Amino acid sequence: MSNSEPIDPNADLHDAIDQAVADAAETQGWDDFWAEVQRQEADERKGPPTQVIRGVTVRVPHDLPLLFERKTDQLKDSGSEDAFKELLADLFGVDVLDAWIAAGMSGREFEVVLAWGMANGKGRELSFREAYEMVRDKQQSGKAKSSTPRTGGSGSTGRSSKPTSGASTSSRRGK
């Protein structure tokens, strides 16, 4: 025999081990799998894991719990400050709202931070500047909509409008 590669007497054993490792990866439990995914995603992230906002260090959210979305829907109809604090605790950590209030955070500032946190939590990397511009644009478009009149000209008096002559409303194109 003129084969230059040595024969590995344990080749079958190595193949069996490789196959067992591959099978184990395929049958690993969900928790192990998800922990591995989160480690990989954390390694791929570019930004810092935490940010300081009004003197409070918060973790940058990267995945919103389902409970957060459920609470968000429930808060639309509720004015409960305790429920709101729970929601923020899910996003940024416990007692963050009180610390921000004590540090003098304004309502507009809070809206920007919330928009930033929710966007990042949904997987969209958003800078503070981008969150600010998004909130500002939304506020400006809301103001523009609310300043437009809601009633028509003649409808507000209760009278019908005056008929116009045919000459003023007809088009000269088809003639």
JOHUMO-V722859 format. One line per field, one symbol per residue. phi: phi as a letter, one per 30 degrees, with the letter a starting at -180 (. if undefined). A space follows every 10 residues. Layout:
BEGIN
phi: ???
END
This chain:
BEGIN
phi: .cdddddddc eddddddedd ddddddcdde eddddddddd dddddcdddb bcbhicdbdd dbaddedddd dedddecbcd dddddddddd dbkdideddd dddjdddddd eddddddddd dcjcdbdddd dedddddddd dddddddddc cdddddcicd dddcddddcd cdddc
END
